[in-house]
């Protein structure tokens, strides 16, 4: 058999052994349970986190000043959001206001971040130094808004309320660019997450076969390059089966919740620069390229380990390496400067960087060039990994070179 036929035999062997296993169901359900719990707890704790992060200011002043500040806050919140300004809580002033302010700040039950006292003309804000970063500036805006409103009311020069005329358009270039950037970044994180869950399993693929001496039998029957390439293709096929199931279940969940809650939720109408059909195809191709690149590297690294303990030792550095590649791809998302070009060219960050480009630019020829570039690196990594495995593990001479002249000479002779 030639190289590709041998690789197909290895791929079919590993694919059937994994997919038709009873534990494959647990493998498919584990990510669903993980993300389900993450979404559930994020939804249940989001409102509590926002409320806990919002500062509370004790207003120790007269009733008129407190009402003016609360009215100003209501006007400012109506134009922004509830979390944009601290919560104002009125406290009746005591005889010694500075001592009362210190006592309020020390009261853990009150949970005050600062204390406002004085009047609108002579305001006093008591609190730590860092209070001025957010709370101090927001309280200052409320004081200025209250003083401005009071001055206009005194001069009877308050302008009437106006309703702004709106001209509705389908899209704006600024908002469209922001939305496409978010789509590209979401695609990057999705590819990273799925690859992190699946490609890391390739670290331990060869350990069991090395311990059972099966790898020597396989290496004697087929080229070692075919073993590495076949295992990569098998794991990619297993991951695509999982993706198909997860995508189907996500589609059913979306259809169900959208029908039930379509009056309460809305989704932004954004289209990637390449269009959704081509973008999804490119996303799948770049996922496969990213999986093959990292999988080939992990297979080569894991082939040098002699037991599971060594695999567990190198798992954390490998995960950190994937995280650094993701950060490089995200930093190159703006498409400017040498960092973006490096993210496009560096083989391990190229798939995630190019999928972000697909969301932002409709030009197609860079994707053809990038896919060819990434395929070349897959073959190079497989070749280097197999040669290193033969020399360091099997302790045998190199043969069956992936790019050897003998391979091409024999193929031409046929």
DALIN-V952249 format. One record per run of one state. SS is the DSSP state (2 for helix, 1 for strand, 0 for the rest). FROM is the first residue (numbers start at 1). LEN is the number of residues. If there is no record, write none. Layout:
# DALIN-V952249
SS&FROM&LEN / SS&FROM&LEN
This chain:
# DALIN-V952249
0&1&2 / 2&3&17 / 0&20&3 / 2&23&31 / 0&54&2 / 1&56&5 / 0&61&2 / 2&63&17 / 0&80&2 / 2&82&3 / 0&85&2 / 1&87&4 / 0&91&6 / 2&97&10 / 0&107&7 / 1&114&5 / 0&119&4 / 1&123&4 / 0&127&2 / 2&129&5 / 0&134&1 / 2&135&21 / 0&156&17 / 2&173&39 / 0&212&2 / 2&214&8 / 0&222&2 / 2&224&38 / 0&262&14 / 2&276&28 / 0&304&4 / 2&308&27 / 0&335&2 / 2&337&9 / 0&346&1 / 2&347&14 / 0&361&4 / 2&365&30 / 0&395&10 / 2&405&9 / 0&414&1
